[in-house]
Amino acid sequence: MEKESAVLLLFTGGTISMSEDPTTGALRPIDFDRLLDYMPELKQTGIRIKSIPFLPLIDSSDVHPPVWERLAKIIEENYEDYDGFVVLHGTDTMAYSASALSFMLENLSKPVIFTGAQLPIGMMRSDAKENMLTAIEIATAKESGQAIVPEVCIFFEDTLFRGNRTTKKNAEHFNAFNSYNYPPLAKAGVHIKYFRSYIHYPHAGTKLRVRTKIDQNIAILKLFPGITEHTVNAILNIPNLKAVVLESFGAGNAPRCTWFYDSLKEATLRGILIVNKTQCSTGTVEMGRYETSLNLVNAGVMSGFDSTTEALVTKLMYLLGEYTLLDDVKHRLSSSMCGEMTVI
Ligand code: ASP
């Protein structure tokens, strides 16, 4: 007889678990017990499902690194007992959490599927059940005894994305996410179609290694025409700052004025890592393609290639938390650790 499949559901909160506050009309998380009442289907899946609520359930705008650490540790502690893991999470910061977990869970060989909903589970037209039930099916999908998708992913509406390639793109419609620079890993229709050539498989025999140290001393510097020297320097001189995601124009371009170059150069000489990320959703940074990015190369700015901001922010936090030598951080930053970017 085949062994029963088993999934661990980790509830952090989000719209999926909310209802309207009768006095203010605002959406806020409901009690966990009431939440399960809305989902009798969970008992009919034929899958052994255990759930762990992170109480109190929270809106994902309140998610911070200790939540990632807790998720990673619970997955580590329960790794042998389950075929896969489903994380119920608000959509607002889901791409950050999925990216963070992809770095923390090294040599992952089981699915970790994040999902949520755009409408609360108690509402008639809610997308919650469909998202959750399909995520559970993907978390248990196997072929020849091996997980079909042994990655940290986001499943939403009908598409499975690599988590660290995903961005929230829509605050209104059910297709809340997209992965602009990497193809989907699966599509769910009548059947779930897996695109195996895009899925990453770990080397046989490697063991899960969980590393959860985080350093939050990073900042995002988003350029715009007219940005002042004062603004740039205020960011680059934040006390204890270790790294900056520089959100540049187009293929990674920035103003050529001397003060800007000098500020960046001075910061990299102080050991601050600056990583170039294009403000465009699709495409990659190509430093040196235009004259307007040559200065960045000379100032010691590194390329983030086609990474998302969510992946760069969490990768930097993870690397700065785990490695003390700047060269170690730089080396890992410039390569793809778990499919988060395409190096050209
Ligand atoms: N504000 C909610 C959250 O991120 C939105 C959602 O879940 O869709 O928690």
Residues whose N, C-alpha, C, O or C-beta is under 5 A from the ligand:
A	BS01	LIG	G14 T15 I16 I58 D59 S60 S61 H89 G90 T91 D92 T93 G116 A117 Q118
